[in-house]
Amino acid sequence: MAQSSNAITVEPGKQLPQSVTVRADGNDSAPEVTIHYMLFIPEQYKADGKPWPLMLFLHGLGECGNNELEFVKIHGPPKIVESRPDFPFVVVTPQLPPPKGGMKDVPKAWRPEPLIRLVDHVMENLNVDSTRVYVTGLSMGGYGTWRLVATHPERFAAAVPICGGGEPAAMASSLRRVPIWAFHGALDKTVPLARSQEMVDAVRCAGGDVRFTVYPDVAHNSWVRAYDNPDVYDWLLSHRGPVR
C-alpha cells in the first residue's frame, strides 16, 4: 500500500509507493485530490550531495488504477528502474484513475495542475536539480506530455512524448520553448502516426527545437524501442532549463 501521509519515504536504489494530497487546480479554493505515485531514488542519492535530475513519467490507459501502483511498472522508466538501481534520475510516476469517459477522455485525462503540484512536492522534499526536470509519457501519457509542456513550458528542460498527440494550433507557440524528441510507430492503429506528425510540424513551424523518430515496422508499442535507447537519456541530460 502507498504511504497515507504526504511524507516521502526515501530508500536509494529502490522504487517505492507514495501519496500526496494537493489542490486540483493549484489554488486554495480548489478541491483536494490524492495522487498515488511510485518514486525511484538512484542508489547514489544523498540528501546533502549533488542534486539529481527528475523525470516525470506519465503512463498509458492500460496502467490506470485506484492506488494499484504495480500497474505503472509494466512499461517505461518505472519498469527499467526495477533492475537499474543506478538509473540517473529521480523518477516520479503518478497513477491516474481510469477516465470516466474511456477512450474519448484520453487526450485530456492527464491534468497539468495536479502534476505540477506533485513535481513541486517532490522537489521541496528531495535533493533535485531544478534546472533538470523532464517529462515523458506513452500513449495517453504521450498526450499528457504534450499538454503539460504546452501549459507549463517554463517548468521543463526537455520532453519525450511517445505515440501521443495534442492540439497543434493551440499548443505550438508554448511548445517551441522546450526541446522535444517525439517517437511514434508507423503502423500504430491505436494512436495514428498523424497525431504526432501534426504536433511536430506545428512546433517546427513555430520555430521550436523538435526531433521526431518514426519506427517504420512498429505499431502502438513504440515506447519499447524508445525507452531502450540510451541516447534518449543522454539527450535529456544534455538539456537544462532556467534556475528556479
C-alpha positions in Angstrom: 0.0 0.0 0.0 1.1 3.6 -0.6 2.1 5.9 2.3 -1.0 7.5 3.7 0.6 10.9 4.5 2.4 13.4 2.4 5.8 12.4 3.8 8.2 10.9 1.3 9.9 7.6 2.1 13.5 7.6 0.7 15.4 4.4 0.0 18.2 5.0 -2.5 18.3 2.3 -5.2 14.6 1.4 -4.8 11.2 2.4 -6.2 8.5 2.8 -3.5 4.8 3.7 -3.4 4.0 7.2 -2.1 1.0 9.5 -2.0 0.4 13.2 -1.7 -2.8 15.3 -1.4 -2.8 18.5 -3.4 -5.2 21.1 -4.7 -6.6 20.1 -8.0 -6.1 23.4 -9.7 -3.2 24.8 -7.6 -5.2 27.4 -5.6 -6.6 27.3 -2.1 -10.3 27.2 -3.2 -9.9 24.2 -5.4 -10.9 20.7 -4.2 -8.2 18.4 -2.9 -7.1 15.3 -4.8 -4.8 12.5 -3.6 -2.2 11.4 -6.1 -0.7 7.9 -5.6 2.7 7.5 -7.2 5.8 5.5 -7.4 9.1 7.2 -6.6 12.5 5.9 -7.6 15.6 7.3 -5.9 19.0 6.5 -7.5 21.3 4.3 -5.4 24.0 7.1 -5.1 21.5 9.7 -4.0 22.4 11.7 -0.9 20.3 14.4 0.7 23.4 16.6 1.1 25.2 15.5 -2.1 24.8 16.6 -5.7 21.3 17.5 -6.9 19.7 14.9 -9.1 17.7 15.2 -12.4 14.0 14.5 -12.1 11.9 12.6 -14.6 8.1 12.7 -14.5 6.7 9.7 -16.3 3.0 9.5 -17.5 1.6 6.1 -18.1 -0.9 4.9 -20.7 -4.6 4.0 -20.4 -3.9 0.3 -19.7 -1.9 1.2 -16.5 -4.7 3.3 -14.8 -5.9 2.2 -11.4 -7.1 3.3 -8.0 -3.9 3.0 -5.9 -2.8 -0.1 -7.8 0.7 1.0 -8.3 2.1 -2.2 -9.5 0.4 -1.5 -12.8 2.6 1.5 -13.6 5.7 -0.6 -13.5 4.7 -2.5 -16.7 6.3 -0.2 -19.2 8.9 2.5 -19.5 11.2 4.0 -16.8 9.3 2.5 -13.8 10.0 -0.9 -15.4 13.6 -0.1 -16.1 14.5 1.1 -12.6 13.4 -2.2 -11.1 16.6 -3.7 -12.4 18.6 -0.4 -12.7 19.3 1.0 -9.2 21.9 3.3 -10.9 19.4 4.9 -13.2 20.5 8.5 -13.2 17.2 10.2 -12.5 14.7 10.6 -9.6 11.7 9.0 -11.3 8.2 10.1 -10.4 5.3 8.0 -11.7 1.8 9.1 -10.7 -1.1 6.8 -11.4 -4.3 8.1 -12.9 -7.7 6.5 -12.1 -9.5 5.1 -15.2 -11.0 8.0 -17.2 -14.8 8.0 -16.7 -15.3 8.6 -20.4 -12.9 5.8 -21.5 -11.1 6.4 -24.8 -12.7 9.7 -25.6 -11.2 11.2 -22.4 -7.7 10.0 -23.2 -6.4 13.3 -24.8 -7.1 15.3 -21.7 -7.0 12.7 -19.0 -3.7 14.0 -17.5 -4.4 17.4 -16.0 -1.5 19.7 -15.8 -2.1 21.4 -12.5 -2.1 18.4 -10.2 1.0 17.1 -11.9 2.8 20.4 -11.3 1.8 20.2 -7.6 3.3 16.7 -7.5 6.5 17.9 -9.0 6.7 20.8 -6.6 6.1 18.4 -3.7 9.0 16.1 -4.7 11.3 19.0 -5.4 10.6 20.5 -2.0 11.4 17.3 -0.2 14.3 15.8 -2.2 17.7 16.9 -3.5 16.6 17.6 -7.0 18.3 19.8 -9.7 15.6 22.4 -10.6 17.3 23.0 -13.9 17.0 19.4 -15.0 13.3 18.5 -14.7 12.0 16.4 -17.6 8.7 14.8 -18.6 7.9 11.8 -20.8 4.9 9.6 -21.4 3.4 7.0 -23.7 0.1 6.8 -25.5 -2.3 8.6 -23.1 0.8 9.8 -21.3 2.2 11.0 -24.6 -0.9 13.2 -24.9 -0.3 14.2 -21.3 3.3 15.1 -22.0 2.4 17.4 -24.9 -0.3 19.0 -22.9 1.7 19.5 -19.7 4.6 21.1 -21.5 2.3 23.4 -23.5 0.7 24.5 -20.3 3.9 24.9 -18.3 6.9 25.2 -20.7 8.8 27.2 -18.0 9.0 24.1 -15.8 10.7 21.6 -18.1 14.2 21.4 -19.6 13.1 18.8 -22.2 10.3 16.4 -23.0 9.8 13.0 -24.8 6.2 12.3 -25.9 5.7 8.8 -27.3 2.8 7.8 -29.5 0.6 10.7 -28.3 -0.9 13.9 -29.8 -2.4 17.2 -28.9 -3.8 20.4 -30.2 -1.1 21.7 -32.7 -2.5 25.1 -33.4 -3.2 26.0 -29.8 0.0 24.4 -28.3 2.8 25.2 -30.8 3.8 28.6 -29.5 4.3 27.3 -26.0 5.9 24.0 -27.1 8.6 25.8 -29.1 10.2 26.9 -25.8 11.1 23.4 -24.8 13.4 20.9 -26.6 11.2 17.9 -27.6 12.1 14.4 -29.0 8.9 12.6 -30.2 8.5 8.9 -31.1 5.8 7.0 -32.9 5.3 3.7 -34.8 4.3 4.0 -38.4 1.9 1.0 -38.1 0.1 2.4 -35.0 -3.6 1.9 -35.3 -4.4 3.0 -31.7 -3.0 6.4 -32.0 -2.3 7.2 -35.7 1.1 8.4 -36.7 -0.6 11.6 -37.9 -1.2 12.7 -34.3 2.5 13.0 -33.6 3.3 14.3 -37.1 0.9 17.2 -36.8 2.4 18.2 -33.4 5.9 18.0 -34.7 5.1 20.0 -37.9 3.4 22.7 -35.8 6.2 23.1 -33.4 8.8 23.2 -36.2 6.7 25.9 -38.0 6.7 27.9 -34.7 10.5 27.7 -34.6 10.8 25.0 -31.9 13.6 22.5 -31.3 12.0 19.2 -32.1 13.3 15.8 -33.2 11.0 13.1 -34.5 11.8 9.4 -34.7 9.3 7.1 -36.6 9.8 3.3 -36.4 8.5 2.0 -39.8 7.9 -1.5 -38.6 6.3 -0.8 -35.2 2.7 -0.5 -34.2 1.5 1.1 -30.9 4.2 0.0 -28.6 6.9 2.3 -30.0 7.8 3.0 -26.3 9.8 -0.2 -26.1 12.4 0.9 -28.6 12.3 4.5 -27.4 13.0 3.7 -23.8 15.5 1.0 -24.6 17.6 3.6 -26.5 20.3 5.0 -24.2 20.6 8.1 -26.4 17.2 9.3 -25.1 18.6 9.7 -21.6 21.8 11.3 -22.8 19.7 13.7 -24.8 17.5 14.6 -21.9 20.5 15.2 -19.6 22.1 17.4 -22.2 19.4 20.0 -21.6 19.0 22.4 -18.8 16.2 24.8 -18.0 16.2 28.1 -16.1 17.2 28.1 -12.4 14.1 28.2 -10.2 
